[in-house]
């Protein structure tokens, strides 16, 4: 029935209930990926989905996707259907209950959990994946987009007890309309040739100062969570000026004239343009963007320095 002024729109849809031998039965959710509000997987992206998602991992902040893997249990506190009863005894549905899932993970520990807490908040978007590698999202205009999560909260971590190890809990509260009524979209990945947990998150890098003299500093680099020394793996990769960035305390660029592998120190000797160095009180030294680090010729995939090293100008 066509829409008309002052005419109610009666239900015109129905659902057939026959089915064949192949149908979707969601398995346990094994992880989730936080995505931007405009994130979408189109049909043309599915054949190269691993590359598509991997590139999104190292995208700029605001367009980046952030994976949360290795869910080990879930507490399902989803609400029941809300029904009101009139004084005459008639019952009416007032609303559907919201989904309320709390997932537990362990790998990454308290450092990871504190980092995740920076991403929590209201109106966040996620795709989820199950043990069979099926990705679930919101079906929109022929694409798979993120499911709007009303509240995403990384609960305060809980200490270990005599009966259990520490608890790290992620809570998702979702309006049921995004997962029902034909709005749930999904992509099976079994035939594409990769595992969702291979879409690894970026590791933060901490830069430490060994020494500084005049306009020359020697530095080392470690992963922030596991404190893995990165020199052995990336000695040559980071021995190039394009791998590093520097600014003075006014936010202006400080030119790096050379970066040399310093095997004795287990780090790199970085030389700044003398004029730039002397004109500033401090130099903030960091790495280039995650995307550029991952690309050739650096090929340092999956790392980023969020907090640069602040180097005080040496006494004259």
N, C-alpha and C positions, 0 to 999 in steps of 0.2 A: 504494500500500500504506500503510495506517495505521501510525503509530508505535506500537510495543508494547515492553513491558519485555523486555530480553534478546534482542531481535530486531534484527538489523542492517537499516539502511535502504538498500536497493539503489536504484540510479539509476532514476528514473521520468521524467526529462525528456529531450527531444531537440529538435533544431532543424531545421526545414524549410529547404531550400536554394534554393527557387525565388524568383525576384524579377521585378519588372516593369521598366518603363522609368525609374522615378524612384527613386533611392536616394541615400543620403548618402555622399559622398566628401570627407572633411575636407581642406580646403586648408591652406596654410601658416598657422600661428598668428601673428597680427599683434599680439596684446596679451593682457593678463590683468588681472583685477580681484580684488584682495584683499577678502574678504567676512568678516563675523562668522560664528561657528560656527552660529548659528541663522538665517542668511540663507536665504530661500526665495522663488523666483518661482513663484506659483501660476498656474493657467490663467487666472484672472480678471485677472491683472496683465499678460498678454501684449499685449492690445490697446493699453494705455497704458504700454508698457514704458519708453519714453524718460522719461516723467515719473516712473515708479516708480524708475528708477535715478538720475535727477537728484536726487530728494529724498533718496535714500540717501547721496549725495555729501556733503551738508551736515549729515547727522545728527550726533548727539553722538558723541564718541570712545567706541569700544566697540561702537557700532551702525553706524558709518560704513563705506562701501565706498571703496577706494582704487585708482584705475586706473593701470596701467602700459602705455602705448601705444608704438607705433612700433618694434616688434621688426624688426630688419633682417637677422638671421641666427640660426641655431641650430646648436649642436653636440649631436648625439644620442649620449650615452654610456650609453644604456640597457643593462642587463645581459641576457645570454642566459639561457635556461632553465637552471636548475641540476639536473644529473643525477649521481647516484652510481652507481658500478659495483662490484658485489660481487666477491669473489675467485673466484666461480663464473662471472663474466662477465655476469650479469644486470644490466640497467640499470633504475633507478627514478628518477622525478622527485621531487626533494626540495622544490623551490619554484620559483615564477615569478621571473624577474629583475625588479628594480625599474626603473621609468622614471627616467631621469636626463637632464634637458634643461637646457642652458645657453643662454639667449637674450641676444642683444646688442642694445643700443639706443644712440643717439647724442644725440638731442635732449634738452636739459636739462642736459647737461654734468656736471661734477664736483659742482656744488652740489646738483643733483637726486639724484645717486648717493649722496651723503652723507646726504641726507634719507631715501632709501629704506632705507639701512642701519639706520635706527632701527626699521624694520618687520620685519626679518628674524628668523628663529628657527625653532623646531620646532612642528609641529602647527598650521600656518596653513591657511586655507581660501581657495581660488581658483576663479573661473570663468575660462575662456579663450575667445577668439573668433578666428576665422580670417579670411582675406582676403575671404571671401564674406559676412562678417557673421553667421555661424552661431555661436551661443553654446554652449559645452560645459560641463556640470557633472555632478554626481552625481544620479541619479534616485532620489527618495525620496518615497514616499507620494503620488505624483501631482504632485510639485513638482520644480523644478530647484534644487538646493542647491550649496554650494561643495564642491569636491573637496578632501579632506584631503591636504595636502602635508606629508610627513614632515619635510623640511628645505627651507626657503626661505632662500637666502643671496645677498646682494649682494656679489659677489667684490670684493676690493680693486681699484680701477681701475688700468689700465695706461697708461703714458705713450705719447705719440705717437712713432713711429719714422719713418725715411725712407721706409718702405714702407706705413705705415698711420697712421690717426688714432687718438686715444685709444680705449681699450676700456672699456666699461661693461657688465658681465655679471651676469645674474640667473640663479641656478641653482635648479631645482625637482626634488626627488626624491620620487617618488610610488609608493605601493603599487599594483601593477597591478590589484588587485581593484576599485578604484574606477572603472576605465575599461573593464572587461571583464565578461563574463558577464551582459550585459543591464543593467549598472549605469550605463553612460554615457547621460546625457540631453543633449538639444540643443534649441535654439530657433532657427529661421531668422528673421532680422530683415529680409530683403530686402523683404517686403511690408508691413512695419509703418511704414516711411517715415522711418528715421533711420539714421545710421552710428554704430557703436560708439565711434569715436574722438571723436564729439561729446560723449560723456560725459566731460567734462574734469575733471581733478583740481583741487583747491583750491590757489590760489597763496598762499603765506605773505606777510604784510605786515610790514615793519619801520617802526616809528614813530621819528622823529628829533626831538630837541629843538632849537628855534631860539633860544628865550629863555624866561626865567621871572622873574617879579617878584611879590612878595607872593603872592597866591593865584591868579595868572593865568599860564598858560603858552601859548606859541605852538609848534605842532608841525607836522611834515610827515609824509607817508606814501609809501612806496615798496614795490614788489614786491621780495622778498628775493633772488630769483635773478637777475632781469633788471634790477633797479634802475630800474624805470619809475616816474616820478613820477605819483601817482594824483590829484593835485589837479585837473588839467584835466578829467578824466572824472568825478570824484565830488565836486567842490567843494560842490555843493548837497546831495548825498546824505548827506555826513558832517557837514553843518552842523546837527546836531540832537543833543540830549543822549542820545537812546536808542541812538545808534550807538556810544557809547563806554562803557567801564567803568573804574572806578578803585577801588583799595584802598590802605590804608596799610600800613606795615610789620608790623602785627599781623594783617593779613588782613581787616580790617574795611572795609566800603564807605566810600568818600569820595564825597559827593554832588557831581555836576557840575551847576552851576546854569545854564550857558549854553555854547553852542558857536557860534562865528561864523566864517564864511568870511573868511579874511585873504588877499585877492588879492595884496597887496604882498609878503607873505612866501611866497606859494604854498602856504599851509597853513591852519590853523585856530587861532583863539584860544579857549582853553578856560579857563573860570573855575570854580574849585572853591569849595565852601562854606568860608568863611574859618575857621570853627571847626574843621572836619575837618582842614584843611590844617595849621593851627598845632599840632594835637595829635599830629602824626606827624613822623617824621624823613624819611620818603620817601613818595612816592605812585607806585604802579605803574599806569600808564595803558595800556589796551589797547582793542581793539574788541570789540563784542558778538559773540555766537556767529555762526558761518557761516550758520546757518539764518535768524537774524533779519536779518543783513546782506542775504541774498538776497531776503527777503520785502519786500513793500510796507510802508511808503513809502520804504525806503532803496534797494532794488533794486540792490544791489551784489553781483552774482552771482559766486561762485567765489573768494572771498577770506576770509582769516582771519589774525588776529594771534596767533601762538603765544607769542612772547616779548614781554611788555609792556615799555614804556619806563619805566625807573625814574628819577623826578625827585627830586632832592635838595631838601629844604626850603630856601628862601632864607634867608640870614643875616638876623637881625632887626636 
